[in-house]
Amino acid sequence: MSDRWRHPAIKAIAIGCSAGGLDVLHVILPLLPADFALPVVVVAHIGPSAENLIVGALRRDCLLPVVEAEERMTVTPGTIHVAPPDYHLLVEADHTFSLSVDSKVNNSRPSIDVFLASAADAWGSGLAAVLLTGANCDGVGGMAAVKAADGFCIVQDPATAYAPIMPQSAIDAGIADRVLTPEGIAALIVSFHSSSHKGAVA
C-alpha cells in the first residue's frame, strides 16, 4: 500500500459496491458538500428487473443531485451518477456514458470491472476509484486497470464491510493506495475536492 501520493489533481470519482453497498453509500455520499465540484459515478450490483432504488434512496440524503446514467449523457461535475440496472456502464473518451448489454462479467451486469476499465482509459491519473463491500471479486480487475493508468485506488477496510470479499481481494492483489473506513473514505474524497481548487493534492 502506498504511503504517499504525488499525482495530479483528481478529476472524477468512481465507486463500486455490491452486498451491503447501499448502507455504505449512505455514509459516504451525504458527507459530500453541496459545492463538491467533481463528478461521482456509482456502479452497484442491482437485480435485472429492479427499479433503480439507489437513485431515490440517495436523493433523500445527499446534498448533490443524483441521477441515473443514460446513453450519451455527459458526465457532469457536482453530480452523482448511478449505473442503471441490467446494463454495463462505460465512459467514453469524450466523458459521455454508453450502455452495453454484453454478457455478465463476474456474474454481474452492471460490472464494476467493465466501468472502471473504461474510466481508467478516460481519466487516467485523474481518476480516484473506490471499492466498497461486496461478496465477489468484481472490481478487482477494474481497480488494477486504474492502478496501471496511474489513478488512485481506495478500498474499504474489510473489517467495516458487510461483505469483505471484494475489498479484501483488492488488498490481497496489492492495488490499494488507501484502506479506510467509510467515514475516512468520505473525508479523503472531500479533500480531493478541496485540493482541486488549490491545484494540488497533498
DADA-V400565 format. One record per residue. N is the residue number from 1. PSI is psi in degrees with one decimal (* if undefined). Layout:
n:N psi:PSI
n:N psi:PSI
//
This chain:
n:1 psi:136.0
n:2 psi:141.8
n:3 psi:-25.3
n:4 psi:170.1
n:5 psi:135.1
n:6 psi:31.4
n:7 psi:165.8
n:8 psi:171.4
n:9 psi:145.7
n:10 psi:139.5
n:11 psi:-24.1
n:12 psi:153.5
n:13 psi:128.9
n:14 psi:130.6
n:15 psi:129.1
n:16 psi:139.8
n:17 psi:163.7
n:18 psi:-125.1
n:19 psi:125.4
n:20 psi:2.7
n:21 psi:-37.4
n:22 psi:-39.5
n:23 psi:-40.6
n:24 psi:-38.6
n:25 psi:-36.2
n:26 psi:-19.7
n:27 psi:-45.5
n:28 psi:-53.8
n:29 psi:-36.3
n:30 psi:-14.9
n:31 psi:-7.3
n:32 psi:130.4
n:33 psi:161.2
n:34 psi:-23.7
n:35 psi:15.9
n:36 psi:124.3
n:37 psi:-1.5
n:38 psi:149.4
n:39 psi:144.9
n:40 psi:133.0
n:41 psi:128.1
n:42 psi:125.8
n:43 psi:113.3
n:44 psi:146.5
n:45 psi:116.6
n:46 psi:141.4
n:47 psi:146.6
n:48 psi:-26.8
n:49 psi:5.8
n:50 psi:140.0
n:51 psi:150.2
n:52 psi:79.4
n:53 psi:-21.2
n:54 psi:-39.9
n:55 psi:-51.4
n:56 psi:-39.8
n:57 psi:-42.9
n:58 psi:-33.7
n:59 psi:-33.1
n:60 psi:-26.2
n:61 psi:-19.1
n:62 psi:147.4
n:63 psi:-23.3
n:64 psi:153.0
n:65 psi:143.5
n:66 psi:126.0
n:67 psi:155.5
n:68 psi:131.0
n:69 psi:139.3
n:70 psi:159.3
n:71 psi:129.3
n:72 psi:6.9
n:73 psi:138.5
n:74 psi:135.1
n:75 psi:121.1
n:76 psi:127.3
n:77 psi:148.4
n:78 psi:23.1
n:79 psi:142.3
n:80 psi:118.0
n:81 psi:133.7
n:82 psi:131.2
n:83 psi:139.1
n:84 psi:157.3
n:85 psi:143.0
n:86 psi:19.7
n:87 psi:140.3
n:88 psi:137.1
n:89 psi:132.5
n:90 psi:156.8
n:91 psi:134.1
n:92 psi:173.4
n:93 psi:-27.2
n:94 psi:11.4
n:95 psi:39.1
n:96 psi:157.3
n:97 psi:151.6
n:98 psi:152.7
n:99 psi:146.6
n:100 psi:143.7
n:101 psi:26.3
n:102 psi:166.7
n:103 psi:155.0
n:104 psi:149.3
n:105 psi:126.4
n:106 psi:40.0
n:107 psi:23.9
n:108 psi:138.8
n:109 psi:105.5
n:110 psi:149.8
n:111 psi:133.3
n:112 psi:-41.4
n:113 psi:-47.6
n:114 psi:-46.9
n:115 psi:-48.1
n:116 psi:-36.5
n:117 psi:-42.2
n:118 psi:-38.0
n:119 psi:-35.1
n:120 psi:-39.2
n:121 psi:-38.5
n:122 psi:-37.8
n:123 psi:-17.0
n:124 psi:-127.8
n:125 psi:-8.1
n:126 psi:4.2
n:127 psi:131.8
n:128 psi:120.0
n:129 psi:137.0
n:130 psi:125.7
n:131 psi:121.7
n:132 psi:-163.5
n:133 psi:145.7
n:134 psi:153.5
n:135 psi:8.6
n:136 psi:-170.6
n:137 psi:8.2
n:138 psi:135.7
n:139 psi:-27.1
n:140 psi:-44.6
n:141 psi:-40.2
n:142 psi:-39.8
n:143 psi:-35.7
n:144 psi:-37.3
n:145 psi:-39.3
n:146 psi:-45.3
n:147 psi:-42.9
n:148 psi:-27.8
n:149 psi:7.7
n:150 psi:23.3
n:151 psi:-177.0
n:152 psi:127.8
n:153 psi:120.3
n:154 psi:133.8
n:155 psi:137.5
n:156 psi:137.3
n:157 psi:118.4
n:158 psi:-27.7
n:159 psi:-19.1
n:160 psi:0.5
n:161 psi:139.1
n:162 psi:-41.4
n:163 psi:106.4
n:164 psi:-5.6
n:165 psi:-46.6
n:166 psi:-54.7
n:167 psi:-36.5
n:168 psi:-35.8
n:169 psi:-37.8
n:170 psi:-40.1
n:171 psi:-44.8
n:172 psi:-29.5
n:173 psi:-6.0
n:174 psi:27.8
n:175 psi:8.1
n:176 psi:121.9
n:177 psi:-30.7
n:178 psi:141.7
n:179 psi:115.1
n:180 psi:158.7
n:181 psi:164.3
n:182 psi:-41.6
n:183 psi:-37.9
n:184 psi:-37.4
n:185 psi:-45.5
n:186 psi:-45.0
n:187 psi:-39.6
n:188 psi:-43.0
n:189 psi:-43.0
n:190 psi:-36.1
n:191 psi:-31.3
n:192 psi:-43.0
n:193 psi:-46.3
n:194 psi:-42.0
n:195 psi:-30.7
n:196 psi:-29.0
n:197 psi:-22.5
n:198 psi:-11.6
n:199 psi:9.1
n:200 psi:155.1
n:201 psi:128.9
n:202 psi:*
//
